[in-house]
Amino acid sequence: MGRGRMRYRQTNAGFTLVEVILVVAIIGILVAIVVPQYQSYCNRAYDGASMVDLKNMKTGIEAFRSDFEGYPGTILFASTGP
């Protein structure tokens, strides 16, 4: 009767709890390293963009000064109405 029985093979159909916890821990460590570096990268990009904007504003103000012989806010324009 022992020969007629079918033997079931046990196969690994999934991950163990230890493997899942290990993968989650590794992902958590990687995120903890990457997020501050990304924030630093974004801050440097924002600082660079701000510096470019300030230089452009300075150029515009100096162009205004050379055209109107004064800085914006210090010159009163005459009304051109009827």
VMD Tcl script that builds the backbone (N, CA, C; Angstrom):
set m [mol new atoms 246]
animate dup $m
set s [atomselect $m all]
$s set {name element resname resid chain x y z} {
  {N N MET 1 A 0.799 -1.173 0.000}
  {CA C MET 1 A 0.000 0.000 0.000}
  {C C MET 1 A 0.858 1.259 0.000}
  {N N GLY 2 A 2.067 1.186 0.478}
  {CA C GLY 2 A 2.950 2.327 0.536}
  {C C GLY 2 A 3.390 2.787 -0.840}
  {N N ARG 3 A 3.440 1.880 -1.778}
  {CA C ARG 3 A 3.893 2.265 -3.112}
  {C C ARG 3 A 2.813 2.994 -3.890}
  {N N GLY 4 A 1.580 2.764 -3.595}
  {CA C GLY 4 A 0.495 3.375 -4.331}
  {C C GLY 4 A 0.196 4.818 -3.891}
  {N N ARG 5 A 0.721 5.204 -2.773}
  {CA C ARG 5 A 0.471 6.576 -2.303}
  {C C ARG 5 A 1.277 7.582 -3.099}
  {N N MET 6 A 0.698 8.727 -3.308}
  {CA C MET 6 A 1.441 9.802 -3.967}
  {C C MET 6 A 2.128 10.620 -2.886}
  {N N ARG 7 A 3.350 10.880 -3.112}
  {CA C ARG 7 A 4.084 11.713 -2.163}
  {C C ARG 7 A 4.013 13.160 -2.627}
  {N N TYR 8 A 3.670 14.023 -1.705}
  {CA C TYR 8 A 3.620 15.444 -2.018}
  {C C TYR 8 A 4.958 16.082 -1.699}
  {N N ARG 9 A 5.469 16.813 -2.666}
  {CA C ARG 9 A 6.737 17.529 -2.437}
  {C C ARG 9 A 6.408 18.892 -1.876}
  {N N GLN 10 A 7.104 19.243 -0.864}
  {CA C GLN 10 A 6.933 20.573 -0.324}
  {C C GLN 10 A 7.913 21.495 -1.036}
  {N N THR 11 A 7.371 22.555 -1.568}
  {CA C THR 11 A 8.223 23.538 -2.229}
  {C C THR 11 A 8.090 24.862 -1.486}
  {N N ASN 12 A 9.113 25.663 -1.604}
  {CA C ASN 12 A 9.063 26.989 -0.992}
  {C C ASN 12 A 8.209 27.879 -1.873}
  {N N ALA 13 A 7.074 28.243 -1.402}
  {CA C ALA 13 A 6.141 29.016 -2.194}
  {C C ALA 13 A 6.209 30.502 -1.871}
  {N N GLY 14 A 7.021 30.927 -0.917}
  {CA C GLY 14 A 7.072 32.333 -0.551}
  {C C GLY 14 A 8.326 32.650 0.236}
  {N N PHE 15 A 8.313 33.827 0.822}
  {CA C PHE 15 A 9.446 34.274 1.609}
  {C C PHE 15 A 9.165 34.034 3.080}
  {N N THR 16 A 10.221 33.854 3.825}
  {CA C THR 16 A 10.051 33.721 5.263}
  {C C THR 16 A 9.953 35.101 5.884}
  {N N LEU 17 A 9.483 35.162 7.105}
  {CA C LEU 17 A 9.334 36.430 7.809}
  {C C LEU 17 A 10.689 37.106 8.011}
  {N N VAL 18 A 11.703 36.327 8.273}
  {CA C VAL 18 A 13.049 36.880 8.476}
  {C C VAL 18 A 13.549 37.541 7.190}
  {N N GLU 19 A 13.310 36.925 6.053}
  {CA C GLU 19 A 13.738 37.518 4.784}
  {C C GLU 19 A 13.015 38.837 4.511}
  {N N VAL 20 A 11.737 38.886 4.781}
  {CA C VAL 20 A 10.959 40.103 4.556}
  {C C VAL 20 A 11.446 41.215 5.483}
  {N N ILE 21 A 11.663 40.904 6.753}
  {CA C ILE 21 A 12.146 41.905 7.706}
  {C C ILE 21 A 13.523 42.412 7.292}
  {N N LEU 22 A 14.380 41.544 6.823}
  {CA C LEU 22 A 15.717 41.939 6.385}
  {C C LEU 22 A 15.639 42.890 5.191}
  {N N VAL 23 A 14.803 42.592 4.237}
  {CA C VAL 23 A 14.654 43.466 3.063}
  {C C VAL 23 A 14.087 44.822 3.477}
  {N N VAL 24 A 13.102 44.844 4.356}
  {CA C VAL 24 A 12.529 46.109 4.816}
  {C C VAL 24 A 13.568 46.921 5.569}
  {N N ALA 25 A 14.399 46.278 6.368}
  {CA C ALA 25 A 15.454 46.977 7.107}
  {C C ALA 25 A 16.481 47.578 6.151}
  {N N ILE 26 A 16.869 46.848 5.130}
  {CA C ILE 26 A 17.837 47.361 4.152}
  {C C ILE 26 A 17.253 48.549 3.401}
  {N N ILE 27 A 16.001 48.461 2.989}
  {CA C ILE 27 A 15.354 49.576 2.298}
  {C C ILE 27 A 15.277 50.792 3.230}
  {N N GLY 28 A 14.962 50.579 4.500}
  {CA C GLY 28 A 14.909 51.678 5.467}
  {C C GLY 28 A 16.253 52.365 5.637}
  {N N ILE 29 A 17.328 51.599 5.671}
  {CA C ILE 29 A 18.677 52.174 5.791}
  {C C ILE 29 A 19.016 52.980 4.547}
  {N N LEU 30 A 18.705 52.451 3.381}
  {CA C LEU 30 A 18.979 53.183 2.141}
  {C C LEU 30 A 18.191 54.488 2.078}
  {N N VAL 31 A 16.935 54.458 2.489}
  {CA C VAL 31 A 16.119 55.675 2.487}
  {C C VAL 31 A 16.682 56.690 3.477}
  {N N ALA 32 A 17.132 56.225 4.635}
  {CA C ALA 32 A 17.693 57.122 5.639}
  {C C ALA 32 A 18.961 57.804 5.137}
  {N N ILE 33 A 19.676 57.176 4.229}
  {CA C ILE 33 A 20.892 57.767 3.671}
  {C C ILE 33 A 20.554 58.696 2.510}
  {N N VAL 34 A 19.618 58.298 1.668}
  {CA C VAL 34 A 19.350 59.021 0.425}
  {C C VAL 34 A 18.544 60.304 0.651}
  {N N VAL 35 A 17.574 60.302 1.545}
  {CA C VAL 35 A 16.681 61.449 1.712}
  {C C VAL 35 A 17.450 62.710 2.118}
  {N N PRO 36 A 18.336 62.685 3.118}
  {CA C PRO 36 A 19.071 63.913 3.445}
  {C C PRO 36 A 19.961 64.399 2.293}
  {N N GLN 37 A 20.546 63.483 1.547}
  {CA C GLN 37 A 21.371 63.887 0.411}
  {C C GLN 37 A 20.511 64.543 -0.659}
  {N N TYR 38 A 19.323 64.034 -0.894}
  {CA C TYR 38 A 18.418 64.623 -1.884}
  {C C TYR 38 A 17.973 66.013 -1.442}
  {N N GLN 39 A 17.668 66.165 -0.148}
  {CA C GLN 39 A 17.265 67.476 0.361}
  {C C GLN 39 A 18.404 68.476 0.220}
  {N N SER 40 A 19.628 68.049 0.483}
  {CA C SER 40 A 20.781 68.926 0.322}
  {C C SER 40 A 20.949 69.326 -1.138}
  {N N TYR 41 A 20.757 68.385 -2.030}
  {CA C TYR 41 A 20.843 68.667 -3.467}
  {C C TYR 41 A 19.792 69.699 -3.877}
  {N N CYS 42 A 18.561 69.532 -3.394}
  {CA C CYS 42 A 17.492 70.481 -3.725}
  {C C CYS 42 A 17.800 71.863 -3.164}
  {N N ASN 43 A 18.310 71.933 -1.939}
  {CA C ASN 43 A 18.641 73.223 -1.344}
  {C C ASN 43 A 19.726 73.940 -2.136}
  {N N ARG 44 A 20.736 73.207 -2.596}
  {CA C ARG 44 A 21.788 73.834 -3.413}
  {C C ARG 44 A 21.212 74.337 -4.728}
  {N N ALA 45 A 20.284 73.595 -5.317}
  {CA C ALA 45 A 19.665 74.024 -6.571}
  {C C ALA 45 A 18.834 75.284 -6.352}
  {N N TYR 46 A 18.070 75.335 -5.255}
  {CA C TYR 46 A 17.274 76.527 -4.953}
  {C C TYR 46 A 18.172 77.732 -4.692}
  {N N ASP 47 A 19.284 77.522 -3.976}
  {CA C ASP 47 A 20.217 78.617 -3.711}
  {C C ASP 47 A 20.810 79.145 -5.012}
  {N N GLY 48 A 21.170 78.254 -5.909}
  {CA C GLY 48 A 21.724 78.676 -7.194}
  {C C GLY 48 A 20.720 79.459 -8.024}
  {N N ALA 49 A 19.480 78.994 -8.037}
  {CA C ALA 49 A 18.436 79.697 -8.780}
  {C C ALA 49 A 18.176 81.071 -8.165}
  {N N SER 50 A 18.224 81.162 -6.852}
  {CA C SER 50 A 18.019 82.452 -6.185}
  {C C SER 50 A 19.135 83.427 -6.528}
  {N N MET 51 A 20.361 82.935 -6.580}
  {CA C MET 51 A 21.484 83.808 -6.927}
  {C C MET 51 A 21.342 84.333 -8.353}
  {N N VAL 52 A 20.920 83.487 -9.271}
  {CA C VAL 52 A 20.707 83.923 -10.652}
  {C C VAL 52 A 19.602 84.974 -10.704}
  {N N ASP 53 A 18.520 84.759 -9.958}
  {CA C ASP 53 A 17.420 85.736 -9.934}
  {C C ASP 53 A 17.889 87.075 -9.375}
  {N N LEU 54 A 18.699 87.041 -8.314}
  {CA C LEU 54 A 19.206 88.289 -7.743}
  {C C LEU 54 A 20.113 89.035 -8.726}
  {N N LYS 55 A 20.950 88.304 -9.439}
  {CA C LYS 55 A 21.825 88.951 -10.431}
  {C C LYS 55 A 21.004 89.573 -11.557}
  {N N ASN 56 A 19.949 88.878 -11.997}
  {CA C ASN 56 A 19.076 89.436 -13.038}
  {C C ASN 56 A 18.343 90.675 -12.534}
  {N N MET 57 A 17.904 90.652 -11.267}
  {CA C MET 57 A 17.235 91.808 -10.704}
  {C C MET 57 A 18.203 92.996 -10.620}
  {N N LYS 58 A 19.448 92.722 -10.230}
  {CA C LYS 58 A 20.448 93.791 -10.158}
  {C C LYS 58 A 20.675 94.401 -11.544}
  {N N THR 59 A 20.756 93.567 -12.551}
  {CA C THR 59 A 20.960 94.063 -13.914}
  {C C THR 59 A 19.777 94.927 -14.344}
  {N N GLY 60 A 18.566 94.521 -14.032}
  {CA C GLY 60 A 17.381 95.303 -14.376}
  {C C GLY 60 A 17.341 96.635 -13.650}
  {N N ILE 61 A 17.701 96.634 -12.375}
  {CA C ILE 61 A 17.700 97.880 -11.604}
  {C C ILE 61 A 18.757 98.841 -12.140}
  {N N GLU 62 A 19.920 98.313 -12.481}
  {CA C GLU 62 A 20.977 99.173 -13.017}
  {C C GLU 62 A 20.607 99.711 -14.403}
  {N N ALA 63 A 19.905 98.925 -15.201}
  {CA C ALA 63 A 19.433 99.412 -16.499}
  {C C ALA 63 A 18.405 100.515 -16.300}
  {N N PHE 64 A 17.519 100.354 -15.314}
  {CA C PHE 64 A 16.538 101.394 -14.998}
  {C C PHE 64 A 17.250 102.672 -14.557}
  {N N ARG 65 A 18.269 102.511 -13.703}
  {CA C ARG 65 A 18.997 103.679 -13.214}
  {C C ARG 65 A 19.676 104.431 -14.344}
  {N N SER 66 A 20.244 103.695 -15.285}
  {CA C SER 66 A 20.934 104.373 -16.380}
  {C C SER 66 A 19.938 105.055 -17.329}
  {N N ASP 67 A 18.743 104.498 -17.482}
  {CA C ASP 67 A 17.739 105.106 -18.358}
  {C C ASP 67 A 17.086 106.331 -17.719}
  {N N PHE 68 A 16.790 106.255 -16.428}
  {CA C PHE 68 A 16.012 107.301 -15.779}
  {C C PHE 68 A 16.810 108.112 -14.749}
  {N N GLU 69 A 18.095 107.868 -14.655}
  {CA C GLU 69 A 18.997 108.578 -13.743}
  {C C GLU 69 A 18.496 108.546 -12.302}
  {N N GLY 70 A 18.085 107.411 -11.884}
  {CA C GLY 70 A 17.649 107.208 -10.501}
  {C C GLY 70 A 17.156 105.783 -10.331}
  {N N TYR 71 A 17.041 105.398 -9.080}
  {CA C TYR 71 A 16.605 104.036 -8.801}
  {C C TYR 71 A 15.082 103.976 -8.700}
  {N N PRO 72 A 14.495 102.811 -8.954}
  {CA C PRO 72 A 13.038 102.676 -8.843}
  {C C PRO 72 A 12.569 103.026 -7.430}
  {N N GLY 73 A 11.467 103.727 -7.348}
  {CA C GLY 73 A 10.931 104.110 -6.057}
  {C C GLY 73 A 11.395 105.482 -5.614}
  {N N THR 74 A 12.423 106.030 -6.256}
  {CA C THR 74 A 12.919 107.349 -5.881}
  {C C THR 74 A 12.575 108.392 -6.924}
  {N N ILE 75 A 11.983 107.956 -8.028}
  {CA C ILE 75 A 11.686 108.867 -9.122}
  {C C ILE 75 A 10.166 109.012 -9.224}
  {N N LEU 76 A 9.699 110.242 -9.312}
  {CA C LEU 76 A 8.279 110.493 -9.526}
  {C C LEU 76 A 8.087 110.796 -10.992}
  {N N PHE 77 A 7.240 110.036 -11.650}
  {CA C PHE 77 A 7.000 110.233 -13.080}
  {C C PHE 77 A 5.874 111.241 -13.260}
  {N N ALA 78 A 6.046 112.074 -14.255}
  {CA C ALA 78 A 5.012 113.067 -14.549}
  {C C ALA 78 A 3.836 112.367 -15.198}
  {N N SER 79 A 2.666 112.826 -14.905}
  {CA C SER 79 A 1.456 112.266 -15.486}
  {C C SER 79 A 1.381 112.695 -16.948}
  {N N THR 80 A 1.004 111.780 -17.812}
  {CA C THR 80 A 0.897 112.097 -19.248}
  {C C THR 80 A -0.560 112.252 -19.654}
  {N N GLY 81 A -1.441 112.477 -18.681}
  {CA C GLY 81 A -2.877 112.625 -18.973}
  {C C GLY 81 A -3.191 113.952 -19.618}
  {N N PRO 82 A -4.443 114.164 -20.069}
  {CA C PRO 82 A -4.847 115.396 -20.763}
  {C C PRO 82 A -4.907 116.618 -19.904}
}
mol reanalyze $m
mol bondsrecalc $m
mol representation Tube
mol addrep $m
